[in-house]
Amino acid sequence: MYRFLENFETGIPFIDNGHRRLLADMEEARQALDENHEDDFHRMSAQLLDTMQEHIAKQHIYEEEIMGMSHDPELAEQKEAHAHFRTVIDQHRTSLNWQNDYEELTALMNFLNEWFLQHILSSDMLIASAQKKAKAAAMEAKAKAAKAAKAAERETPHASDSAATAVAPTANTADAEESRAEAPEETPAPKRKPAPARRKAAAAGESGADGTAPTPKAEKQKKTAAKAAPKAKAAAAKKPATETSESTPPKNVPQPGKPAKAAVIKKKSAPADPFAFTDEFRTQIPLVDKEHETLFDLVRQTYELVHDEFRIDKFDDIVAIIGELRDYTIKHFADEERYMKSINYDGLAEQVKAHTAFVEQLNNIDLDDIDAHQEEALDKLIKFLLNWLVQHILKIDKKMPYIEEAALNLTE
């Protein structure tokens, strides 16, 4: 059942209303599929696509603007996720027809279910925090502008004084001209020496502005230069156009007498273990990292159980491990929240919402669907659990500051 829970709220009405509408459409589509209302399949697919299109055109742009104003480091990743969302919509809109209504609606619902659980419950929960930062940045900029304006007003009188001082000498220009006229005539100054460029031109025998003839020495230099010019031109014609010499062989071409280098074939590295708890996930808070590692291991155990070919009916074991995963997740979230309270962390409210929404999803796991389609249903669940865990740790948990005393005091 798809319904908008209080824990899904970001605190921004425009975004929350978009999520409400999307979940309402998803619930209507789910009922149509469950009750096999064939006449509704095409209509619901088109309705979902229209809602998603509006969701993109307005809400995603709004989210990106807020994150840009707050200089959020996750903006590039958020834009990439939104671009993927647009691509999926375009693909579904292109393939929508009356012949494959059931398959199209089912595929669309699977995508939206994964998108809502992984993107909205991880990334969008942080938009409210980004909006607060954006507002704070705008207020700070406004305060700086007001302060600069006041400083400019205080400096205005001094500026007028300096302007008056600058005008004062010009007021006495007439007096200065009169005193200069009354002064006795001074002895004319000796002629200035010609500028270096002029002296150089004169030495080379060039005619000056006064039309004086060049000297014999200059004539001789001119004739010598004229004789040398043809030789220089012929030498330049013989020289190759590029500096590349025949003695320098082109790269990657084997030369006579030299063995060619053998091609090095790099060994392909093994694919990364998706369930490995690597250093990139470490928050440096000992208990938090230990519990995260356990959660990764529980997801791995679930995967191994699903793909164990030697077990025929795994339902009871699956129910048991899902229960263990849910109980341990609740314990871990409580420990995390205890640490955040001890350091007065300002992101606590967003963390609590994300935690509660995730636990709600675990509580709403459809065991009947898992019993009927064990491998398929559990593969979807494992993918959701792993992706949510990765995104939550990297985007939210790693923002928690490390306070040594509080981290060491956080024990089970």
N, C-alpha and C positions, 0 to 999 in steps of 0.2 A: 504494500500500500504506500502510495506517495502522498505525503502531506507536509506542509511547511510547519516545522517545529519552532518553538521559541528559541531554541539553541542555534538555529540556522541564521538568526538575525545578525546583520553586520552593524546595525545602528544607523544605516543610511537608508531612508525610506525608498528612494528611487531604485536602489539595487535590490532591496528586500522585496519590493512589489514585483520586480521582474522575475525573481526566483519563485515567488508565490504562483505567478501565472504559468511559469514553465512546469512546476510540479503539478498544478491542476490539470494541465493538458496531458502530462505523462500519466496521471491517474486515470483519466478518461480513456486514454489509449490502452492502458493495461486492462481495464474492464472489457473493452471491445475485443481484445485478443483472448482473454480468459473465457468469455462467453461466446466466442466465435461469431461475432456480428460482422459478417463479411461486407455488408453494405457500408460499414463505418471505417473499414481499413484505409481506403483511399482518402476519404475526407480527413481522418485523423492524421495521416502522414502529411498532407498538405497543411493542416492546421499547425502541427508541430514545427514544420519548416518555416511557416510565416512567423510564428512566435520566436523561433531561433534567429530569423533574419532581423527582426526588430530588436531582439536582445543584443545582437552584434552591433547594429547601426547606432544604437544609443548607449547602451550600458557599457560596452567594452571601451568605447571612446572616452566615456566619462571616467571609468576606472583608470585608464592610461593617463588622462590629464591629471588626476589626483596624485598618482604615483610620480608623474613627472614633476609636479610642483613641490613634492616632498623629497625629491631626489632619491627615490626608493631604488636600491641596488637591484631589486627583482623586476624592474620595469622591462628589461630586454626579454627576460624569460616569459613574463606575462604577455608581452606582445606576440611572442612566438606561439604560445598556447592559443591565443585568440586567432592568429592566422591559421592554425591547424583546424580550429573550429569552423572558420569560414570555408576552408577547403572541403571539409566533410559535408557541410550543407550544400555546397555547389554540386558535389558528386551525387548526393541523394536527390536533389532537385532534377538533375539531368536524367537519372535512371528511373524516376517515378513514372509508372504507367499502370494501366488497369490489369495487366497480366500477372504482375508479381506483388500485389498489394500486401499480402500477408508477410512475405519475406522482407519486403522493404520496411514495413512498420516495425517488424521484430528487430531488424538490424539497427534501425533508428533508435529504438528504445534501449537496446544494449549500449549504444554509444552514449546516449544521454545519461543513462544510469551511471556509467563509468565516469563521465565528465562531471556530473553533479557531485558524486562522492569524492572524487579525487581533486578536482579543481576548485569547486565552490567551498568545500569543507576544509581546504588547506590554504589556497591562495587568497580567495575572496574574503576570508575571515580577517585578513590583515589590512583590508582597504580602509576600515574605520580608523585604524591606527595611522595609516598614511594620510588620511584626511585631517586628522588632528595635527600632524606634523606640517601639512601644507598650510593650514590656518595659522599655526604658530609662525611659520616662515613669512606669511603675508603680513601678519601683525608686526613682526620684527622689521620688515622692509618699510612698512608704513611709519613706524616710530623713527627709523633712521632718516627717512625723508623729511619728517617734521623737524627733527633735530638739525638737519642740514639747512632747512629753510630759516630757522631761527638764528642759526649762526650767520647766515648770509645777511639777515636783517641787521644784526649787531654790527657787522662790518660795513654796512652801507654808509654811515656818516664819515668814517675814515676814508672811504673811497672818494666821497665828494670833496673832502679836505685836500686829498692828494691831487684831485683834478684841478682844484682852484690854484694849488701851488704850481701845477704844470702850466696853467694859463698865465700866471703872473709875469714870467719873463717876457712873453709876447706882448704884454701891455707896455713894456718899456722899450719896444723895438724902435719907436720913433726917436726916443731920447738917444738911443745907441747910435742911430744913423746920423743924428745931429752932431754928436761928439766926434764921430768918425770924420764927418765933413769938415769940422773945425780943426782937426789935428793936422800938423804940418806933413807935407809929402815925404814919404820914407824913401830911402835909397832903394832903387830896384834890386831885387834879389838876383843872384847869379842864375844862369840857365841850368835847368835840371838835366842830368845825364839821361840819354835815351834808355828806355826799358830794355831788359835783357833780350826779349824776343826781337826788338828792333835792332839791337847791336848785332845779334846773330845773323839777321837778314842782311845787314850792311856788310858784315864780314864775308858772307857768301856771295856778295856781289849783286844782290837783288836790287832792283830799282825801288826807291822809297816812294812815299806819297808825293814828294816834291819833284819826281821825275829825273833824279840824278842818274848818270850813266854808270854801269858796273865797272869795277876795277879790272886791270889786266890779269891779276891773280885769279879773280872769279871766272874770267873767260877761259883760262887754262883748265880750271877744275871742271867746268862745264863740258869742254871737249873730251876730257879723259872719261867722264861718266858716259858720254854718248858712245865712245868706242867700246866700253865694257858691256853695255846693254845687250847687244846681239849674242854675246857669249853666254851671258846669264840666262837668256831666254832659251837658247839651244840646250843648255844643261837641264833646265827645268822640264823641257819636253821629253828628255830621255828618262827622267825619274818616274818610277811607277806611281799610279794614282794613290795607292794605299801603302801603308807602312808594313803590310804583311810580306815577309820575305819567303822566298822559295825554300829556304833552309828550315823554316818553321813548319812542320807538317800539321795538317788539320787534326783536331782532337778526334779520338775514338776510331782512327783509321790505322790498322796495323802497318808498320813500316818493314821494308825488306831487311832480313837479318835479325829482326827482333820478334820474339814470340808474343803472340797476342795474349792479353790478360784474360783469364778465365772469368766468366760471368758469375757473380756472387748471388746465390739464391738464398734469400732470407727465410728463415723458418717461421711459419705462421704461429703467432702466440695463441695459446688456448683461450677460449672465451671466458670472460670474468664470471665468477660465481655470484649469481644475483642475491644469494642469501648470506654472503660474507659480510661480517661487521668490520669494515675497514676504518682506517684512521680518519677519513673524511667525516665520519659520523660522530666522532668523539667531541663531547662538550667539555671535557676535562673535569667534570663533576663525577667522582668515582661511582656513587650509587646509581646515578642516572645512566651512565655508560654501561654499567653492569646489567641493568634492567633492559636497556635497549638491545644489548647483545642476546639476552634471553628471548626477547620477543622475536628477533630475527631467527633464532633457533627453533622456536615454536612454529613459525611459518614454514620453515624448512621441513620440520617433522610432518606438518600437514601435507605438504607437497609429496614427500616420500610415501606417506600412507596412501594417498590417492593413486599413485603410480606403482604401487606394489602389486605385481602380477600374480603373486602367490596367494593373495587374499581375495576371496570371491565376494563375500558380503562384508563390507567395511563400515556399515552404517553406525553400529554401536561405537566403534573406535573413533569414527569421525565426530560423532556427537560429543564424546568424551574430550577430544583434543580441542574442539571449538569452545567447550565450556572452560577448559584450562586456559586457553588463550584469552577468553573474555575476563576471567577472574584475575589473571596476572596483569592484564591491561589496566583494569580498574585500580589495582594496587599501585602500579607504576605511575598512573596519572595522579593519584593521591600523594605519592612521594614527591613528584615534580612540583605540584601545587604547594606542598608544605615548604619546599625550598624557596619558591618564588615569594611566598608570604614572609619568610624569614629575612629576605633582603629588600622587601617593599618594592618588588618588581612592578613597573607600570604596565607591563604587557600581560598581567595575570588574567584580566577579564577575557581577553581574546583567547588565551590558552584554555580557560575553563569551558568556553563555548565550544571550541574545537574538540576538546576531550569528551564533553557530554554528547555531542553529535555523533562522534565515532562509536561510543559505547551504545548509543541508541541503535545504530546500524547493526552492531553485533547482536543486540537483543532481538532485532527484527529479522534475523536470518531465517529463511524459509526452509525448515528441515524436511518438509514434504517434498519440495522441489529437489533438495539434495538427495533424498532417498530414491526419487524417480530417475534422476539424471546425475548420478554421483560424480563421475569424472568431469563432465562439462560444467556442472554447477560449482564444483569445488575449484576448478581451474579459474573461473571468474572470481571466486572469493579470494583465492590466493593472490591473484593479480591485484585485486583491490587492496588487500591487506598490505602487501609488500610496497606497492606504489604510495599508499597513504603514509606508511611508516617512513619511507625514504623522504618524501616531500615534507612531512611534518618535522622530522629531525633537522633537515637541512635548512628549511625556511623559517621555522619557528623556534625549535628547541635551541639551536645554536646561537640564537640571539640573546639567550639568557646570559647575563654577565657572570663570570666566575669570581665568587667571593670566597677566599680560601677558608676562613673560619666557618662560614655557613656550610660550605661544601663538605668539610671534614666532619661537621656535626650531624650531617644528614645520614642517618643509619636506618637500617630496617627495623 
